[in-house]
């Protein structure tokens, strides 16, 4: 570490030889644990240069914000003009970047990632990534994937790619469960969850329909307290067009979140399912304490029926990108990036995380934090 992170800054030749680490494997194989172990045990000489550990969703949101700011400040229009200075700013803030859940499902991210990773390496940034997929499987069947292939080649060339698959989900090894997950939705469980809510909010005022600002729009919070507790229904959070930025902001604002009326989800409800998965990721990454009232047990929330996914819903963000790149609806419609396999993979990860978040160890760690 002393050679790699010398405070005087390595010469250009050394920087060109820097390698990152890409850990991949199925859910529960210890990818995040190993990355966190690396992050938390960095020697002082390395940590002094700046380190950052971030979920990939949150990182790309930050990158897009910075790109927008650079364009506004300098009047730039082309992507190539913006990525290098953004990467330089990121490198000045942290020379060690740890990305959890590295994945590419957005064409905008796909188009800029090669340039971004290349520039970060040029500026001497060492990156450690976790992912569910081998680099060759990233953005598989995505729109204009050929443009993303150089990014895959860069990862394989400049990162040590390590397979952690062992067919064991260590998070599912039995632990004593804390009572944070309630099913089914019946009188007894409603009362039990209400008692927890009443206990945690006993000495504070309940705020009704408060709002928080997220990227220029107001997000309604049905019930909350000034002590960082909030309560939502499933439809409040997943029945509306919310995204990662909304859920991350909720987790920054509230340390404890109650979610009621969670139904069994199928792939035919893919929009709600994706939002719920993104919400779980945000709570997991931000160590948010979660209490859930669900129609079915954890392992049955996500149906294992790989129903066909024929409907292609194009968001405003995707529509804007399509216009910029000259893509048509026919091209997007032919893409199978959101295939049943992709979604079932994400469902498995979310299920595993929900199980871990229901253990006493998780709850106790959150309370200590």
Residue pairs with C-beta under 8 A, 6 or more apart in sequence:
1 42
1 43
1 45
1 46
2 43
2 45
3 10
4 10
4 18
4 46
4 126
5 45
5 46
5 49
5 95
5 96
5 126
6 45
7 45
7 48
7 49
9 124
10 18
10 124
15 121
15 122
15 123
15 124
16 121
16 122
18 121
18 124
18 125
18 126
18 158
19 126
19 158
19 159
19 160
20 121
20 126
20 127
20 128
20 129
20 158
20 159
20 160
21 38
21 127
21 128
21 129
21 159
21 160
21 162
22 102
22 129
22 131
22 135
22 155
22 159
22 160
22 161
22 162
23 31
23 34
23 35
23 128
23 129
23 130
23 131
23 162
23 164
24 31
24 130
24 131
24 132
24 133
24 134
24 135
24 161
24 162
24 163
24 164
24 165
25 31
25 132
25 163
25 164
25 165
25 166
26 132
26 165
26 167
26 169
26 348
27 132
27 169
27 171
27 348
27 349
27 351
27 352
27 353
28 168
28 169
28 170
28 171
28 172
28 352
29 164
29 165
29 166
29 168
29 169
29 170
30 164
30 170
31 100
31 130
31 131
31 164
32 100
32 130
34 130
34 164
35 53
35 98
35 100
35 128
35 129
35 130
36 53
36 98
38 98
38 128
39 51
39 53
39 96
39 98
39 128
42 51
42 96
46 95
46 96
47 96
49 94
49 95
49 96
50 92
50 93
50 94
50 95
50 96
51 94
51 95
51 96
51 97
51 98
52 93
52 94
52 96
52 97
52 98
53 98
53 100
54 62
54 97
54 98
54 99
54 100
55 99
55 100
55 101
55 281
55 282
55 285
56 99
56 100
56 101
56 102
56 103
56 129
57 101
57 244
57 248
57 278
57 281
57 282
58 244
58 248
58 285
59 97
59 99
60 106
60 109
61 244
61 245
61 248
63 86
63 90
63 112
63 116
64 108
66 86
66 89
66 90
67 79
67 82
67 83
67 86
67 112
70 76
70 82
70 85
70 86
71 77
71 82
74 81
76 82
79 111
79 112
79 115
80 115
83 112
83 115
83 116
83 119
84 115
84 119
86 116
86 119
87 116
87 119
87 120
87 122
87 123
87 125
88 119
88 123
90 97
90 120
90 123
90 125
91 120
91 123
91 124
91 125
94 125
95 124
95 125
95 126
96 125
96 126
96 127
96 128
97 120
97 125
97 126
97 127
97 128
98 127
98 128
98 129
99 127
99 128
99 129
99 130
100 130
100 285
101 130
101 131
101 132
101 281
101 349
102 129
102 130
102 131
103 131
103 132
103 133
103 138
104 110
104 113
104 138
104 139
104 142
104 148
105 139
105 142
105 337
105 338
105 342
106 317
106 318
107 142
107 143
107 144
107 318
107 321
107 325
108 317
108 321
110 139
110 142
110 143
110 144
110 145
110 147
110 148
110 151
111 144
111 147
111 148
111 325
113 148
113 151
114 148
114 150
114 151
114 154
117 127
117 151
117 154
117 155
117 158
118 154
120 127
121 158
127 159
129 159
131 138
132 345
132 349
134 161
134 163
135 152
135 155
135 156
135 159
135 161
136 152
136 156
138 148
138 151
138 152
138 155
139 145
139 148
139 337
140 337
141 335
141 336
141 337
141 339
142 148
142 335
142 337
143 327
143 331
143 332
143 335
143 337
144 325
144 327
155 161
169 352
171 352
171 353
171 355
171 356
172 352
172 355
175 359
175 360
175 361
176 359
176 360
177 358
177 359
177 360
178 358
178 359
178 360
178 362
178 363
179 192
180 289
180 290
180 291
180 292
180 357
180 358
180 363
181 291
181 292
181 294
181 298
181 354
181 358
182 189
182 192
182 193
182 291
182 292
182 293
182 294
183 189
183 293
183 294
183 295
183 296
183 297
183 298
184 294
184 295
184 296
185 260
185 261
185 293
185 294
185 295
189 293
190 293
193 258
193 260
193 291
193 293
196 291
197 229
197 231
197 258
197 291
200 229
200 256
201 225
201 227
201 229
204 225
204 226
204 227
204 229
205 225
205 226
206 223
206 224
206 225
207 221
207 223
207 224
207 225
207 226
208 222
208 223
209 220
209 221
209 222
210 220
210 221
210 224
211 218
211 219
211 220
211 221
212 218
212 219
212 221
212 249
212 250
212 253
213 219
214 245
214 246
214 249
215 245
219 242
219 246
219 249
219 250
220 236
221 230
221 232
221 250
222 230
222 231
222 232
222 233
222 236
223 230
223 231
223 232
224 230
224 231
224 254
228 253
228 254
228 255
228 256
229 254
229 255
229 256
229 257
229 258
230 250
230 253
230 254
230 256
230 257
230 258
231 257
231 258
231 259
231 260
232 257
232 258
232 259
232 260
233 259
233 260
233 261
234 259
234 260
234 261
234 262
234 263
234 272
234 276
235 261
237 247
237 250
237 259
237 275
237 276
237 279
238 272
238 275
238 276
238 279
239 272
241 315
242 275
243 275
243 278
244 278
244 281
244 282
247 278
247 279
247 281
247 282
247 283
248 282
248 286
250 257
250 282
251 257
251 282
251 283
251 285
251 286
251 288
252 286
254 288
255 288
255 289
255 366
256 288
256 289
256 290
256 291
257 283
257 288
257 289
257 290
257 291
258 291
258 292
258 293
259 290
259 291
259 292
259 293
260 292
260 293
261 293
261 295
262 276
262 292
262 293
262 294
262 295
262 301
263 294
263 295
264 295
264 296
264 300
264 301
264 303
265 272
265 273
265 276
265 301
265 302
265 303
266 273
266 303
266 305
266 307
267 273
267 303
267 305
267 306
267 307
267 309
267 340
267 343
267 344
268 307
270 309
270 338
270 343
271 313
273 302
273 343
273 347
274 343
274 346
276 301
276 350
277 346
277 347
277 349
277 350
280 350
280 353
280 354
280 357
281 350
281 353
282 288
283 290
283 357
284 353
284 356
284 357
287 365
287 366
287 369
288 366
289 363
289 366
289 367
290 357
292 354
294 301
298 351
298 354
298 355
298 358
299 351
299 355
301 351
301 354
302 344
302 347
302 348
302 350
302 351
304 344
306 340
306 341
306 344
307 340
308 340
309 338
309 339
309 340
309 343
312 332
312 333
312 335
312 338
314 322
314 329
314 332
318 332
321 327
322 328
322 329
322 332
356 362
